[in-house]
Amino acid sequence: MLNVVIFGAPGSGKGTQSELIIKEFGLDHISTGDVLRAEIKAGSELGKIANDYITKGQLVPDELIINILAKVLDSKKDSKGVIFDGFPRTIPQAEALKKMLNERGTDVTVMINLHVDEDELINRLLERGKKSGRSDDNLETIKSRLDVYHSQTAPLAEYYIKEGKHHAVKGVGTIEEIFGFIKEKIESLRVNP
């Protein structure tokens, strides 16, 4: 299985590049937010437990998220692989994801880290805010989101560097150029796993 974790600061183009990776390599998309909402809507036991945390304004514990991800992964037996969106965000989550995947005879293949300079990220997000009207795309909120991203992601990038799975990709240029670098990296891994 080809399992991709995609990383990048808000505004780095993760969503756009994820769609291209999914289309090119025939991967399934696993978004923790979407998965949690689906479990809650279905009224599953895991969904009820998750909803209890959410309605109290608490974060859903890592163990519960991993259990839900495992359930989703198990339902995709014939999958060529998955792209993980929004997970992991911390080292304990990365370790739990590795354990869960290893139990299924697979692992994270690659962590793609889209690098974009801070000034460019801010400009992109401000521009997106003007076009979409998203209230969270204002300068104060953007800077706060970037601070959280940097404080949480730096250690996670180090984790994947130690695992030999981290691959930085410059997230500046045309969408096609950036995807070209990502595609080249993934294809090289598939040839030389």
C-alpha atoms as one frame of an Amber mdcrd trajectory, in Angstrom:
protein
   0.000   0.000   0.000   1.059   3.542  -0.737   0.315   5.562   2.399   0.966
   9.289   2.208   0.906  11.856   5.001   0.734  15.384   3.595   1.909  18.327
   5.636   2.124  22.025   5.152   1.161  25.228   6.847  -2.276  26.743   6.249
  -2.224  28.119   2.705   0.583  25.826   1.499  -1.661  24.017  -0.990  -2.222
  20.732   0.864  -5.823  20.384  -0.272  -5.031  21.052  -3.926  -2.027  18.707
  -3.963  -3.935  16.000  -2.038  -6.602  15.946  -4.759  -3.943  15.546  -7.458
  -2.155  12.757  -5.548  -5.453  10.912  -5.016  -6.336  11.183  -8.713  -2.861
  10.230  -9.999  -2.237   7.242  -7.716  -5.801   6.040  -7.068  -5.567   6.547
  -3.311  -8.358   6.803  -0.783  -8.637  10.048   1.151  -8.888   9.811   4.924
  -9.684  13.100   6.641  -9.995  12.772  10.403 -12.645  15.500  10.497 -14.754
  13.794   7.828 -14.297  10.376   9.463 -15.363  11.665  12.895 -18.448  13.386
  11.445 -19.408  10.204   9.544 -19.097   8.020  12.669 -21.170  10.482  14.699
 -23.836  10.697  11.972 -23.965   6.887  11.706 -24.497   6.668  15.462 -21.738
   4.060  15.831 -20.386   3.259  19.284 -17.116   5.034  18.441 -19.107   7.969
  17.044 -21.154   8.284  20.240 -17.999   8.331  22.371 -16.357  10.907  20.079
 -19.496  13.060  20.095 -19.491  13.036  23.900 -16.004  14.611  23.905 -16.873
  17.094  21.158 -20.097  18.307  22.801 -18.114  18.964  26.001 -15.662  21.043
  23.960 -12.862  18.528  24.504 -10.405  17.064  22.019 -11.140  13.523  20.924
  -8.400  11.319  22.478  -5.726   9.956  20.122  -6.616   6.350  20.960 -10.214
   6.886  19.861  -9.163   8.577  16.621  -6.768   5.698  15.877  -9.558   3.175
  16.518 -11.828   5.053  14.108  -9.054   5.295  11.489  -8.379   1.560  11.891
 -12.067   0.841  11.259 -12.020   2.986   8.103  -8.776   1.413   6.899 -10.156
  -2.093   7.499 -13.157  -1.206   5.308 -10.784  -0.385   2.421  -9.236  -3.842
   2.002  -8.732  -3.473  -1.766  -7.297   0.025  -1.522  -4.050   0.938  -3.307
  -3.294   3.148  -0.325  -4.468   6.242   1.488  -3.586   9.857   1.945  -3.941
  11.020   5.542  -5.307  14.543   5.827  -5.091  16.336   9.161  -3.463  13.432
  10.943  -1.078  12.897  12.591  -0.483  16.285  14.220   1.713  15.204  17.112
   4.475  12.649  17.721   2.240  10.423  19.897  -0.312  10.394  17.038   2.432
   9.507  14.530   3.607   6.663  16.786   0.033   5.395  17.222  -0.569   5.581
  13.456   2.637   3.630  12.793   1.614   0.925  15.284  -1.889   0.649  13.820
  -0.558   0.445  10.239   2.155  -2.062  11.218  -0.538  -4.303  12.736  -2.070
  -4.348   9.241   1.234  -5.136   7.531   1.821  -1.655   6.178   3.331   1.697
   7.188   3.500   5.342   6.158   5.343   5.345   2.829   6.158   9.034   2.689
   5.502  12.292   4.496   5.335  15.138   1.977   6.049  18.475   3.654   5.074
  21.476   1.529   7.389  24.391   2.317   6.249  27.950   1.642   7.792  31.134
   3.087   5.737  32.781   5.829   5.162  36.019   3.866   3.849  34.026   0.895
   1.537  31.996   3.173   0.117  35.169   4.719  -0.447  36.723   1.273  -2.149
  33.564  -0.018  -4.442  33.311   3.003  -5.365  37.005   2.933  -6.149  36.661
  -0.781  -8.205  33.518  -0.128 -10.101  35.404   2.567 -10.977  38.187   0.118
 -12.248  35.677  -2.468 -14.050  33.242  -0.161 -15.112  35.547   2.644 -13.636
  33.124   5.183 -13.595  34.983   8.477 -10.571  33.011   9.745  -8.413  34.359
   6.898  -7.528  37.642   8.600  -4.003  38.706   9.599  -4.347  38.117  13.357
  -5.924  34.677  13.002  -3.504  33.686  10.235  -0.470  34.539  12.398  -1.949
  32.588  15.309  -2.646  29.554  13.076   0.889  29.682  11.686   2.364  29.853
  15.212   0.373  26.747  16.226   1.418  24.966  13.027   5.118  25.709  13.583
   5.089  24.688  17.247   3.269  21.394  16.537   4.783  20.431  13.199   8.497
  21.027  13.748   8.802  18.045  16.117   6.653  15.887  13.809   8.858  16.698
  10.821  11.854  15.583  12.928  10.047  12.332  13.741   9.547  11.543  10.044
  13.114  12.600   9.226  14.350   9.995  11.745  11.982   7.451  10.151  13.507
   8.246   6.745  10.050   9.171   5.420  10.184  12.994   5.366  10.427  14.671
   1.970  10.338  18.445   1.702   8.784  19.911  -1.419   8.939  23.596  -2.297
   5.300  24.703  -2.382   5.913  27.695  -4.648   5.367  27.715  -8.406   2.456
  26.550 -10.498   0.193  23.834  -9.143   1.492  21.546 -11.909   5.158  22.239
 -11.105   4.663  21.504  -7.411   2.723  18.335  -8.200   5.489  17.299 -10.603
   7.994  17.267  -7.712   5.589  15.312  -5.484   4.782  12.788  -8.240   8.488
  12.266  -8.979   9.203  11.590  -5.283   6.310   9.139  -4.875   7.174   7.289
  -8.082  10.822   6.957  -6.994   9.641   5.399  -3.720   7.390   2.950  -5.518
  10.310   1.793  -7.686  12.744   1.596  -4.740  10.608   0.890  -1.639
